[in-house]
Amino acid sequence: MSNEYAVEIDDLVKTFGAFVAVDHVALQVKKGEIFGFLGPNGAGKSTTIRMLCGLLTPTSGRASVNGFDVATQPEEIRKSIGYMSQKFSLYDDLTVEENIDFFTGIYGVPRAQREARKHHVLEMANLAERRRALTRTLSGGWKQRLALGCAILHDPPVLFLDEPTSGVDPIARGAFWGLIHDLSETGHTTFVSTHYMDEAEYCHRLALMYRGKVIALGTPAELKRGLTQHSLMQLDSTDPLETMRALEGVEGVRDVAVFGGGLHVTVDDVAGTSARMRQALAAKRIDIHRLEQIEPSMEDVFVAMVEGEERKAA
């Protein structure tokens, strides 16, 4: 296994009876990288992370974390990583400071270093002024900061964050990702799963997972460039459902997907197809509020990839 990588996965499989949860996954994560695992609930992200944390044994294939083998050295892995999930167990009836003190003991932080590590975590997570607050009185965003702080008390080189921003408001999510970037700059490797497509933009590289498989792998910019053989347009109209029906069979229209209150339309060429779209919608008496070319988002990339997989399966 290479010294360059914090995580290496080769042909990893996990089955539960006849169900294949993780289907021959292979990837590598460099040291200091923020690596994103994107996909809908049930895609296999959490199962993969639990194997990498030494909590589940692979059915077949190999994986290593910090040079330790997940199948044969799970104890060594658990000592050398930080782990946080949306169900991370903070103790609501303890204060912020008491939770930190408790987890320094759980993680075996040497007594001589505990005060310094606690101070570091309180400052890093901006929790110093809330150190005596009962944890149950904190908002979701502050609990999340505390959970991350507790996960890094023993200064692990690799962090696994499994859906850490689930159920947290967008402002708190942005602040949380700021903390992850700070950790990356100090050399920590972060492996983070999410079903929020906008969070892909915060990652150095990412894998898109669907039905247990990695269907795309690369930087956000690389994955977006994969869609550039076609153009993407934003279409807002008086009746999105009727608009979708009206665009069926229009020459140059590759795909139409609902996006927010409007539609994202993939087209062969902007000028010619726009004219044909306007003509088709006018014939159905559908008014257009907006029709313009836009840059694809990660959600567009994911929708296109998933539809490609569905077509292959069909």
N, C-alpha and C positions, 0 to 999 in steps of 0.2 A: 504494500500500500504506500502511496506517495506521501512525502513530507509536505507537499504543497497544499494538500486538501485536508480540511477538518472533517468532512463527511464524504464517504465513498459508498455508492450503492451499485451492485451489479446483479441484474436479473432477479430482483427481489420479488417473492411471491408470498402471499398470505391467504389461505383459504379457511373458511369456516363451514365444514361439511362440503356441500356442493357449491357454495357461494364463494366466488373469487373476489376478495376485497381489494387486494393489491396484485396487479397483473404484470409481472416481468418488468418492474421499474428499474431503470439504470440512470444514474446521474452522479455528478461530483460537485461539491461545494468548497470553494477556496477559503482559506483562513482569512478572517476579517470581512467576509462577504455578508451582505444582507440578502438572503435567498428566500424568495416567496414561493409558497405552494398555494396556487389558486384553484378553485373549483367549487361546484355546488356541494351542499350537504350530501353525504353519502358517496362522495367521489373516491374515498380511500385515503384522504389526507391524514386524518387522525390515526388511522391504523398504521400507516407508514411511520409517523412520528413516534408512536408507542413502541414500534420495533426498534427504532433508532435510539430510544431512551432505555432500552433493555427491559421494557415492561411486557413485551410480547415476543415469542420466539418465531422467527420466520418459518414458513412451510418449506421453502427452498430459496436458493440464491444466497448472496453474501452482502454484508454491509459492515462498515467500520466507522467509528466516531472517535476522534482523537487518537487514532491508531489502534483502538480496542475493537475486537470482533463482537458484534451484537449477540451472536448465538452462544459464544463460549466465554465471554468476559462481561456479562451484563452488570456485575457489581462494580467493576472498574469504571464502566461508562457512567453509571448513576452517580459516582463520586465526582466525576469530572465535568458534569453538565449542570445547567440550570433549566428548570422546566416550569412552564406556566400555562395554564389553560383557562378557558372561560369559567370552569368550575373550580378554580384554585381555592384551596381551603384556608382562608384567613379566619381568624377567630374574632367574631363580632363583639364578644363581651370583653375583649382586651383592648387596650389603647394601641395606637400606632407603634409607640415605642416598645410596648410589651410584646406585640407580635414580632417585631424585629429581634428582640432579645430571645424569644422562643426559638425562632428559626436559625439564629446563630448557633444555638446549641444543637438543633437537629442536623445542621450541615457540618458540625464539627469544627467551627471556626476556633482556632487557638485562643485561649482566654486573653492572652496578651494583645491580641489583634481585635477583639470584639468591639471595644469602644470606638476605635478608628474606623472599623467597617460600618458600624451603626451611623457614625457621623457622616461618612461618605454617602451612604444610602439616603439618609434624610436630606442632604444637600442636593444629591443627584435628582431625586424625585420631587424636590421642592416641598418637602413635608415637615421641615424643621418647626414651623409655626403650628403644625397640627399634631406634634409628637404626643401630646397628652389627650388628644381627642379619642373617644371610643370609636372603634372601627365601624360599628354599625351606623354611626352618624355621618360617615363619609358618603359622598356621591359616587356613582359608578366609576367616573373618571379618576377620582382620587384613590378609590380602592384598587383600581387597576395599576396605578403608579406604585402603591404599596406592595402589591403582589409581585410586580417586576423587581422592586427593590429587594424583597425577601428572596427572590430566585437568584439574585446575583451576590448575596452576602458572602459566599465562599469564593467569589471572583472566578467563576468557571470560564474556560476559554470558549465554550460553545453553549448557546442558549436555544432552547426549543420552545417556541411560543405557539400554542395550539388554539387558534381562533381567539386571541387575547382581547380583541376589540369588539367582540360580539355584544350587542345591546348597549353600546356606549355612544353618546352623541358625537356628531362630526367634529366639533371643536376639541373635545377630549381625545378623540382618535388622532387628530393632527398633532396634539401635544405629545401623545404617547409615542408616535413615530419619531418625533424629535429626540426623545430619549434613546430610542433604538439607534438612531444615527450617531448620537454621542458615543454610545457603546462601541459601534463599529469603528469609529475613529481612534479608539483606544485598543483596537486589535481583536475585539470579541467577534466571533462568528455568530450570526443570528439566523436561525431557520424558522420562518414564521408562516403559518397557514392562515388563510382568510377566504371568505366568500364575497368580500367587498372588492369588486373589480378596480375601483379607483385606488385602492391601496397598492396595487401593482406598481404604480408610478414611483413609490418610495423604495422599491427594491433594486439592487444592482442587477440581479438576474432572477428569473422565475420559471417555474414549471406549471403548465396548465394540466390539471388532472380531470379525467372524466371516466366514470365507470372503471376505476381501478388502474387506468393507464395514463401515462404521461403523453399527451397529444401534441404538446409544443414545449420548446425549451429555448431560452435565450434572454437577452435584455428586452425591456419594454419596447425600445426603439426598433430592435430587430424583428420582434413579433409584429409590430405595426407595419413595418416595411413589407412583410409578407402579404399584406392586403393591397399593395399598391399597383398590382396588375389591373385593378379596377378602381373606380372613383366612388367616394361615399358622399351622399347628399342628405341634408336635413329637410324633411317635408312636414310642414304643419298645415292642416286643412280643417274644414268644418266638420268632417266625419271620417276619422281614421279608418274605421272598419270598412266603410264603403270605398274609401280611397284604395285600400289594399286590394279589394275585389276589382276595382277599375283598372289597376295597374297590371293585373294578370295578363300575360301574353303581349304586353307592350314591348316592342323591339328595343333591345339594349338594357332592359331592366333585369338584373341578375337575381336580386333578392330584396325583400321588403321585411323589415323587422320593427316591432313596436319599441319605442325608446322614450320613456317619460310620457309626456302627453302628445308626442308626435311620432314620426316614422323616420327610420334610417333606411335609405334606399341605395343599394349597390348597383352601379351602372357601368356600362362599357365606355361611354364617352359622355361628357357633361352637356355639351351644347346640343347635339342632336337628340339625345335621349330626353333632355329637359323639355324640348319643344314637343316631343311626342307625348310626354307625361301631361303637360299642360292641356294638350288637345284632348287626351282621353278623359281627364277630369272635367274639362269644360262640357264635354258631351254628356256627362252624368250630373251636371249642374253642381259640382263640388267646388267651393271657393278655396283658393290657396292663400294662406297667410304668409308662408315663408317657404322658399325653395332655393337652397344654395349649397355649394360644395363645402364640406367640413373635413377636418382631420379625424381619422378613426380613433376611438378610445379603446381601452383594453376590453371593455365589454363587447365592442364590435368584433374585436379579434376573437374573443371567446365564442361568441355566437357563430361566427364563420367557421371556426375550428370544429365546434360541436356538430354543426349542420353537415360539415364534410364527413365526420365520423358516422353520422346517421345515414348519409347517402352510401358510404362504403358498406355499412351493415345491411342496408336494404338490397 
